[in-house]
Amino acid sequence: MTLIIVLIGAAALIGLGLYGALSQQSFVMLMMGLELMLNGALLAIIGFWSQGLAGAPKGQLLAIIVMAVMAVEMAVGFALVVAVYRQRQADTTEGLGTLKS
């Protein structure tokens, strides 16, 4: 598989994630869009690592860091969604007029 094909796939994932994050009103769908964008970035990192660095561990370390950031982002995001739902009973972005209490 060539680097161009991998980067086209990564760009498609980032584009779909951006569309999903900007067009959806549900908090969960918004977070899924963000997750798709991070997956696209991770695919690009792995593609560059496999083609450019010829197996050097620096690319693997960067991919592991991105995966850790993805896990933290999802945990914090879902905690915020649960907190907002418990306080305001809002499950969409339009259900919130402002973030003030």
Backbone as CSV, one residue per row, in Angstrom:
resi,resn,N_x,N_y,N_z,CA_x,CA_y,CA_z,C_x,C_y,C_z
1,MET,0.844,-1.171,0.000,0.000,0.000,0.000,0.891,1.235,0.000
2,THR,0.594,2.148,-0.883,1.433,3.335,-0.981,0.989,4.397,0.023
3,LEU,1.875,5.327,0.217,1.599,6.407,1.167,0.446,7.279,0.688
4,ILE,0.309,7.455,-0.608,-0.763,8.291,-1.147,-2.136,7.705,-0.794
5,ILE,-2.288,6.398,-0.913,-3.563,5.758,-0.599,-3.885,5.911,0.886
6,VAL,-2.864,5.742,1.712,-3.068,5.889,3.162,-3.454,7.322,3.505
7,LEU,-2.810,8.293,2.879,-3.122,9.696,3.169,-4.492,10.096,2.627
8,ILE,-4.916,9.505,1.515,-6.270,9.773,1.015,-7.300,9.222,1.999
9,GLY,-7.048,8.026,2.530,-7.940,7.465,3.545,-7.974,8.312,4.807
10,ALA,-6.801,8.806,5.224,-6.739,9.660,6.413,-7.485,10.967,6.181
11,ALA,-7.327,11.545,4.987,-8.038,12.789,4.674,-9.541,12.563,4.632
12,ALA,-9.959,11.398,4.119,-11.394,11.087,4.100,-11.938,10.962,5.520
13,LEU,-11.190,10.305,6.410,-11.635,10.186,7.795,-11.711,11.551,8.477
14,ILE,-10.721,12.381,8.240,-10.726,13.712,8.846,-11.884,14.542,8.297
15,GLY,-12.134,14.449,6.993,-13.250,15.180,6.399,-14.597,14.712,6.918
16,LEU,-14.790,13.399,7.020,-16.042,12.874,7.568,-16.218,13.274,9.029
17,GLY,-15.132,13.233,9.775,-15.200,13.632,11.177,-15.527,15.103,11.337
18,LEU,-14.942,15.933,10.485,-15.218,17.368,10.544,-16.676,17.647,10.192
19,TYR,-17.161,16.978,9.170,-18.573,17.142,8.807,-19.483,16.671,9.944
20,GLY,-19.151,15.525,10.530,-19.953,15.000,11.622,-19.924,15.894,12.849
21,ALA,-18.774,16.462,13.142,-18.662,17.315,14.327,-19.389,18.644,14.138
22,LEU,-19.417,19.152,12.918,-20.039,20.455,12.696,-21.532,20.368,12.382
23,SER,-21.999,19.222,11.903,-23.384,19.159,11.464,-24.327,18.513,12.476
24,GLN,-23.826,17.793,13.428,-24.692,17.064,14.354,-25.036,17.908,15.576
25,GLN,-26.187,17.642,16.154,-26.613,18.367,17.335,-26.491,17.537,18.597
26,SER,-26.412,16.247,18.458,-26.286,15.367,19.609,-24.845,15.388,20.114
27,PHE,-24.698,15.389,21.426,-23.359,15.406,22.001,-22.570,14.159,21.625
28,VAL,-23.237,13.022,21.601,-22.551,11.766,21.293,-22.073,11.765,19.845
29,MET,-22.893,12.243,18.926,-22.483,12.295,17.520,-21.366,13.314,17.315
30,LEU,-21.388,14.397,18.064,-20.310,15.370,18.005,-18.994,14.741,18.434
31,MET,-19.045,13.960,19.486,-17.830,13.293,19.963,-17.371,12.211,19.003
32,MET,-18.304,11.564,18.328,-17.916,10.574,17.330,-17.203,11.241,16.156
33,GLY,-17.626,12.437,15.790,-16.938,13.183,14.744,-15.514,13.542,15.155
34,LEU,-15.353,13.957,16.399,-14.008,14.256,16.900,-13.137,13.001,16.912
35,GLU,-13.735,11.884,17.254,-12.996,10.616,17.278,-12.565,10.215,15.869
36,LEU,-13.419,10.431,14.879,-13.050,10.138,13.500,-11.881,11.006,13.041
37,MET,-11.886,12.273,13.446,-10.771,13.151,13.073,-9.471,12.674,13.701
38,LEU,-9.520,12.263,14.945,-8.313,11.746,15.583,-7.858,10.437,14.946
39,ASN,-8.804,9.592,14.533,-8.433,8.362,13.847,-7.772,8.652,12.503
40,GLY,-8.247,9.664,11.798,-7.605,10.063,10.545,-6.184,10.559,10.771
41,ALA,-5.998,11.342,11.820,-4.647,11.807,12.147,-3.742,10.643,12.524
42,LEU,-4.283,9.692,13.258,-3.508,8.514,13.641,-3.132,7.689,12.417
43,LEU,-4.041,7.548,11.473,-3.735,6.817,10.245,-2.639,7.516,9.456
44,ALA,-2.680,8.832,9.397,-1.626,9.580,8.696,-0.287,9.418,9.406
45,ILE,-0.291,9.452,10.722,0.952,9.278,11.478,1.546,7.896,11.222
46,ILE,0.709,6.884,11.242,1.203,5.526,11.017,1.683,5.365,9.586
47,GLY,0.994,5.987,8.625,1.436,5.935,7.235,2.788,6.583,7.042
48,PHE,2.976,7.767,7.626,4.278,8.429,7.529,5.357,7.623,8.235
49,TRP,5.005,7.013,9.356,5.982,6.221,10.089,6.428,5.021,9.281
50,SER,5.467,4.325,8.677,5.832,3.099,7.959,6.621,3.390,6.690
51,GLN,6.365,4.520,6.046,7.060,4.829,4.801,8.330,5.642,5.012
52,GLY,8.290,6.545,5.962,9.394,7.489,6.087,10.474,7.104,7.064
53,LEU,10.095,6.611,8.212,11.087,6.352,9.250,11.605,4.923,9.238
54,ALA,11.051,4.090,8.382,11.504,2.699,8.205,11.530,1.923,9.523
55,GLY,10.500,2.068,10.307,10.374,1.264,11.513,11.029,1.840,12.750
56,ALA,11.429,3.099,12.721,12.011,3.708,13.915,10.933,3.834,14.993
57,PRO,11.301,3.657,16.256,10.284,3.672,17.323,9.652,5.032,17.577
58,LYS,10.159,6.098,16.996,9.566,7.421,17.231,8.137,7.491,16.705
59,GLY,7.876,6.905,15.562,6.523,6.908,15.006,5.563,6.091,15.841
60,GLN,6.030,4.966,16.362,5.185,4.157,17.221,4.838,4.893,18.503
61,LEU,5.804,5.596,19.060,5.563,6.356,20.287,4.539,7.456,20.051
62,LEU,4.636,8.137,18.917,3.673,9.182,18.599,2.275,8.601,18.423
63,ALA,2.168,7.438,17.787,0.865,6.787,17.616,0.278,6.386,18.966
64,ILE,1.097,5.903,19.873,0.617,5.527,21.210,0.155,6.763,21.976
65,ILE,0.859,7.869,21.829,0.454,9.109,22.485,-0.889,9.583,21.943
66,VAL,-1.081,9.490,20.621,-2.358,9.900,20.030,-3.486,9.007,20.532
67,MET,-3.233,7.707,20.651,-4.269,6.801,21.176,-4.604,7.134,22.629
68,ALA,-3.613,7.499,23.422,-3.879,7.882,24.808,-4.703,9.169,24.871
69,VAL,-4.394,10.117,23.996,-5.175,11.357,23.944,-6.612,11.059,23.535
70,MET,-6.797,10.128,22.614,-8.148,9.747,22.193,-8.933,9.153,23.359
71,ALA,-8.292,8.314,24.143,-8.973,7.697,25.280,-9.350,8.739,26.328
72,VAL,-8.452,9.654,26.604,-8.729,10.708,27.586,-9.830,11.624,27.075
73,GLU,-9.792,11.945,25.794,-10.810,12.819,25.212,-12.192,12.199,25.331
74,MET,-12.292,10.929,25.058,-13.592,10.266,25.152,-14.073,10.188,26.607
75,ALA,-13.186,9.899,27.531,-13.577,9.802,28.938,-14.045,11.155,29.471
76,VAL,-13.295,12.197,29.187,-13.673,13.534,29.655,-14.937,14.007,28.955
77,GLY,-15.043,13.732,27.676,-16.227,14.143,26.926,-17.489,13.492,27.447
78,PHE,-17.445,12.187,27.675,-18.635,11.520,28.182,-18.952,11.953,29.611
79,ALA,-17.949,12.251,30.403,-18.205,12.769,31.749,-18.915,14.121,31.679
80,LEU,-18.488,14.972,30.749,-19.153,16.265,30.589,-20.580,16.102,30.087
81,VAL,-20.790,15.180,29.150,-22.137,14.942,28.638,-23.056,14.462,29.756
82,VAL,-22.584,13.554,30.589,-23.392,13.052,31.704,-23.674,14.168,32.702
83,ALA,-22.686,14.999,32.979,-22.890,16.104,33.929,-23.903,17.116,33.393
84,VAL,-23.824,17.441,32.112,-24.777,18.387,31.527,-26.176,17.785,31.519
85,TYR,-26.278,16.512,31.192,-27.599,15.884,31.156,-28.213,15.808,32.553
86,ARG,-27.407,15.519,33.549,-27.938,15.436,34.915,-28.416,16.788,35.419
87,GLN,-27.697,17.841,35.055,-28.056,19.154,35.579,-29.185,19.811,34.788
88,ARG,-29.159,19.677,33.465,-30.115,20.423,32.649,-31.068,19.566,31.829
89,GLN,-30.930,18.264,31.859,-31.756,17.358,31.061,-31.686,17.696,29.574
90,ALA,-30.511,18.105,29.107,-30.308,18.461,27.697,-29.378,17.429,27.065
91,ASP,-29.820,16.876,25.940,-28.971,15.909,25.257,-28.555,16.374,23.867
92,THR,-28.915,17.593,23.499,-28.469,18.170,22.237,-27.806,19.508,22.505
93,THR,-27.073,19.976,21.525,-26.378,21.249,21.694,-27.363,22.418,21.698
94,GLU,-28.484,22.272,21.028,-29.482,23.348,21.035,-30.237,23.428,22.347
95,GLY,-30.187,22.345,23.140,-30.857,22.347,24.426,-30.161,23.231,25.444
96,LEU,-28.960,23.636,25.136,-28.196,24.513,26.030,-28.205,25.926,25.451
97,GLY,-28.721,26.859,26.184,-28.669,28.249,25.740,-27.306,28.838,26.021
98,THR,-26.756,28.481,27.163,-25.453,28.966,27.582,-24.867,27.946,28.546
99,LEU,-23.601,28.060,28.819,-22.971,27.123,29.744,-23.006,27.603,31.185
100,LYS,-23.580,28.790,31.421,-23.713,29.273,32.781,-24.765,28.483,33.520
101,SER,-24.617,28.374,34.826,-25.592,27.608,35.631,-26.892,28.331,35.807
